[in-house]
Amino acid sequence: MYPKEYINCDQEPIHICGEVQKYGYLLGTKDSKITFYSENILDLFSQDSRLVLGKDIKVLFDELQLDINWDNFSNDHELAIQHITFKEEEYTLSIHTNKGFTFYEIEKVIPNHKINKEYKAIQNILRMSDGDNVWKLLLDEVQKIIDFDRAMIYQFLYDGSGEVIEESVKPGLESYLHLHYPESDIPAQARALYLKNTVRITSHVSGETYPIYGVQKENIDLTYSVTRSSSPVHRQYLKNAGVESSFSASIIVNGKLWGLVACQNAEPKHLDLQSRLLVETLTRTSANAFASYLSLQTLEDYQRINLNNISLRKNLLNEEDFGKSLENNIEDIMNTCDAEGMIIKINNEILTHGNVPNNSDIEKIIQWSKDNNQDFEENIFISNTFCKTSGLELDNSEVSCGIIISVLGNNTSDMLIWMRKEQGQKIKWAGNPEKETISEIKDGVEIIKFSPRKSFEVWKEYVKDTALPWKTREIESAKWITSVILKASHTKSSQISDLNEQLKELNEELDSFSYTISHDLNTPLTVIKLNAQLMKRMQQPDEKSQKFLDTIIGQVDSMSDMIKNVLELSKIKKSEIELKKIEVDSLINKLAEDSKISFDSPHTEIIIENTPEVMGDPTMVYQVFGNVIGNAIKYSSRSSKPKVKIIGEVYENGVTYKISDNGIGIDKEDAGKMFKIFSRMSNAKAFHGNGVGLSIVHHLMEKMGGEISYESESGIGTTFILKFQKPDYDFSIS
């Protein structure tokens, strides 16, 4: 067994092949001295290699009586081209410089070659193209110049593969229109060369090539050469496809390799430099026209998107409730990216719209985003194969193949998720894209190479787990709407923070005012009550005056109770308390009996089933049970058979008391004001009270780390639910 080494097409160094094609001749110089040459140039100039290497290039050309314009010279990759005559034959001389070497490439001008008038061809493309038909027009003009069997517009797709989107073929040949070619047919290093050297011809695929002498081929970079030989792998590929001549011009749009004008001929055929440069000019003109068309379309799209986004931004900021605002505008947020489904996770709430997966899948996707967002670029992740590449096992994977995930900040789990479903489609490949391997033993190592495809019969494949790719404007829209939501959220947070600060200051002022005014009112109220009582004793008023004085004394007592409660509420907010275990059995029994007397309801049936200990402050626990039990007895006192039931239950995380009555109940319309200060129920006007008691209970329970809630039905009764901490340990809070 030999050790193995694998060589794929994308590893082939095609720019340092060390050969030129038969139609071209090459000389290379360094500091004007000839350092390398192609083998065939010796025959052209009838020179001996020993007399060529090291000679000054100008001396050689003078000896050959070549009329060279040394002002038309290139010190970079761009070609300097001039016409020369040698032995009464016309040639073109191309000069360029790369990595310290200057390349002189010579090729013969083809007599009577047919070239359309360049101006007319360009004008046809510029005047008649509208973006959709520009490639058809280009192929028509190219075929007038080159007259190949087949000319195609080959577009590179997002994954490096390609598709024939336009073609011009001679009668009797099969169509390649809409056939796909795998990425490996034109690998990455080949695409890089097409971007640098935009015109390439292989005039005779099976023809002879000539090696370069003088310098090791690894040191001669032929990237910008016009006579460079094609790689053996590429030539074999063309032979397998039945092609003997191949010509291409790169379509470059906005600085990127968009596609190729790809031309093939079954017989060997050479195009001289003039023809090739004319095709290049037409191709660049068409690419510029197409880029202008795309730019206009993009501008119109962005204008429309910006108008929609301005309206969306306004809608998001107008709502007081930001979560509600997102919910109301979620469809517009989804449409900004032409998505089919939308998920918004904000403040522990998940909002969805459109075609989205089930809740289980949504949770998995959100968790995946949390686990991987450190790798997101600028907090955004984009994929059209998410269901295949994420590694997640999803119930409805076909719904989330295309995905944009935008995280709302570095330290948050809030995010926006746009979704697209699987775009299941049949793709027609120009032959099975899978490649075979061939091997050879070299220096004790088995070299395994992937051979070019041999089959080009149409091969169909059904593509799954892939959605339509996201366009640039859709990705930019996602970034934009993320920015809008972040700004809107920040604005809302700032407003809420400011309001909270103002409210805090206002509450502190109100507490201070309440305490002061309540304390100061006690004295005049006491004086009023004493005077009313003295008038009753000293003047012995008539029955009418007696009622007035009793009313005054009753109102003063009510005001005193209210002031006492307000003072109590103010003290609760400021006081520090110590929670401890409290036995409430005797307390509840005593409060129940006292309340029956206080509210003149001796016939009320009191049922006390269980009274477990609670964790709390003794004074506060007394006030809580006193208020709630008192209310139950008071509001059921006018029932035909008043009944109050008190039952305590111990749970794993606390102690709950339920205090139920069969009294007047609470209307649903009053539900929102149950625990607000000075709020009285609409059906409680016949009962004495000031609307402070339950507000005090609510604050007391919060202070002790518990809570109060209720269940009620008007005319049937009410159950108040008190949840205390379980008395397992002692601790202090403030």
PyMOL commands that set and color helices and strands:
alter all, ss='L'
color gray80, all
select helices_A, chain A and resi 9-11+14-16+41-45+49-52+57-63+118-128+134-146+183-185+188-196+217-219+232-240+273-318+322-328+330-335+359-375+386-389+397-400+472-539+543-574+585-598+618-636+668-673+693-703
alter helices_A, ss='H'
color red, helices_A
select strands_A, chain A and resi 4-7+19-21+24-30+33-38+80-86+89-98+101-108+150-156+162-169+180-181+199-202+209-213+245-253+256-265+341-346+349-354+380-383+402-407+415-420+425-430+437-442+445-450+458-463+577-582+605-610+614-616+643-651+654-661+707-713+717-724+731-733
alter strands_A, ss='S'
color yellow, strands_A
deselect
rebuild
show_as cartoon
